[in-house]
Amino acid sequence: GCGRMGRHHAEHLRKDGRGVVTALFDPHVAAAQQLNDEWKLDAEIAPSFEAMAQYDIIDAVILCTPTGLHY
């Protein structure tokens, strides 16, 4: 997801420099687009998690979910 924790991780990846955000997915497409625009990530906005999992540009995934869904 591209909410609070997704933003947190994107920020740390940018600051660290060893990783690049190449794709984003959020069930609310506007949230993914907003994060992409605000941080100028130039990431692909995936239409679904399943579609994003098929992208060749991904080496690792940070999966962010709402606290109530962690189980």
FIPA-423805 format. One record per residue (C-alpha): residue number from 1; residue in one letter; chain; x, y, z. Coordinates in pm, 1 decimal. Layout:
N
+-----+------+-----+----------+----------+----------+
! seq ! type ! mol !       xx !       yy !       zz !
+-----+------+-----+----------+----------+----------+
! NUM !    A !   A !        X !        Y !        Z !
...
+-----+------+-----+----------+----------+----------+
This chain:
71
+-----+------+-----+----------+----------+----------+
! seq ! type ! mol !       xx !       yy !       zz !
+-----+------+-----+----------+----------+----------+
!   1 !    G !   A !      0.0 !      0.0 !      0.0 !
!   2 !    C !   A !     98.1 !    362.5 !    -48.0 !
!   3 !    G !   A !    -32.3 !    503.6 !    277.8 !
!   4 !    R !   A !    169.6 !    610.1 !    580.8 !
!   5 !    M !   A !    409.4 !    314.7 !    592.7 !
!   6 !    G !   A !    447.1 !    298.8 !    215.1 !
!   7 !    R !   A !    552.6 !    663.8 !    221.1 !
!   8 !    H !   A !    788.0 !    593.2 !    510.5 !
!   9 !    H !   A !    961.8 !    312.9 !    320.9 !
!  10 !    A !   A !    979.7 !    512.7 !     -3.5 !
!  11 !    E !   A !   1143.8 !    799.2 !    183.2 !
!  12 !    H !   A !   1404.2 !    572.0 !    341.6 !
!  13 !    L !   A !   1482.6 !    400.7 !     11.8 !
!  14 !    R !   A !   1543.1 !    739.2 !   -148.6 !
!  15 !    K !   A !   1764.5 !    858.9 !    136.6 !
!  16 !    D !   A !   1963.8 !    534.9 !    151.9 !
!  17 !    G !   A !   2031.1 !    523.1 !   -221.7 !
!  18 !    R !   A !   2076.9 !    146.3 !   -247.8 !
!  19 !    G !   A !   1723.5 !     84.8 !   -370.9 !
!  20 !    V !   A !   1487.5 !    245.9 !   -620.1 !
!  21 !    V !   A !   1108.0 !    243.5 !   -613.8 !
!  22 !    T !   A !   1021.2 !    103.6 !   -956.5 !
!  23 !    A !   A !    656.3 !      3.7 !   -907.2 !
!  24 !    L !   A !    369.1 !     93.5 !   -677.4 !
!  25 !    F !   A !     35.0 !    -67.6 !   -607.5 !
!  26 !    D !   A !   -248.4 !     41.9 !   -383.7 !
!  27 !    P !   A !   -614.4 !    -63.9 !   -407.3 !
!  28 !    H !   A !   -678.8 !    310.8 !   -417.8 !
!  29 !    V !   A !   -495.1 !    403.1 !   -738.7 !
!  30 !    A !   A !   -501.0 !    771.1 !   -642.7 !
!  31 !    A !   A !   -282.5 !    694.2 !   -337.6 !
!  32 !    A !   A !    -19.2 !    525.6 !   -553.9 !
!  33 !    Q !   A !    -26.3 !    809.5 !   -806.1 !
!  34 !    Q !   A !     -1.4 !   1071.9 !   -531.7 !
!  35 !    L !   A !    304.5 !    904.2 !   -376.8 !
!  36 !    N !   A !    463.7 !    869.3 !   -720.6 !
!  37 !    D !   A !    401.3 !   1237.3 !   -799.7 !
!  38 !    E !   A !    500.4 !   1381.0 !   -461.0 !
!  39 !    W !   A !    831.5 !   1194.3 !   -441.7 !
!  40 !    K !   A !    893.4 !   1217.0 !   -819.0 !
!  41 !    L !   A !    956.5 !    841.4 !   -824.1 !
!  42 !    D !   A !    884.8 !    773.7 !  -1193.0 !
!  43 !    A !   A !    749.7 !    433.1 !  -1082.6 !
!  44 !    E !   A !    506.9 !    211.6 !  -1270.6 !
!  45 !    I !   A !    157.2 !    221.3 !  -1119.3 !
!  46 !    A !   A !     41.5 !   -140.9 !  -1120.8 !
!  47 !    P !   A !   -325.8 !   -218.8 !  -1186.1 !
!  48 !    S !   A !   -316.3 !   -506.6 !   -933.4 !
!  49 !    F !   A !    -77.4 !   -676.6 !   -692.8 !
!  50 !    E !   A !    -78.4 !   -983.3 !   -916.3 !
!  51 !    A !   A !     20.5 !   -774.0 !  -1218.5 !
!  52 !    M !   A !    298.2 !   -601.6 !  -1024.4 !
!  53 !    A !   A !    439.0 !   -937.8 !   -913.4 !
!  54 !    Q !   A !    499.3 !  -1019.8 !  -1281.0 !
!  55 !    Y !   A !    708.3 !   -707.8 !  -1354.5 !
!  56 !    D !   A !   1066.7 !   -785.4 !  -1458.1 !
!  57 !    I !   A !   1187.4 !   -458.5 !  -1301.8 !
!  58 !    I !   A !   1131.0 !   -581.7 !   -944.2 !
!  59 !    D !   A !   1403.2 !   -747.3 !   -736.5 !
!  60 !    A !   A !   1239.7 !   -706.9 !   -392.5 !
!  61 !    V !   A !    902.6 !   -608.4 !   -249.0 !
!  62 !    I !   A !    803.0 !   -410.8 !     58.0 !
!  63 !    L !   A !    449.7 !   -515.7 !    141.4 !
!  64 !    C !   A !    266.7 !   -254.0 !    349.7 !
!  65 !    T !   A !    -77.7 !   -335.1 !    485.1 !
!  66 !    P !   A !   -308.0 !   -163.2 !    732.6 !
!  67 !    T !   A !   -237.5 !   -267.7 !   1091.8 !
!  68 !    G !   A !   -569.7 !   -450.5 !   1117.6 !
!  69 !    L !   A !   -469.0 !   -680.0 !    829.9 !
!  70 !    H !   A !   -126.6 !   -785.4 !    960.6 !
!  71 !    Y !   A !   -249.0 !  -1124.5 !   1075.2 !
+-----+------+-----+----------+----------+----------+
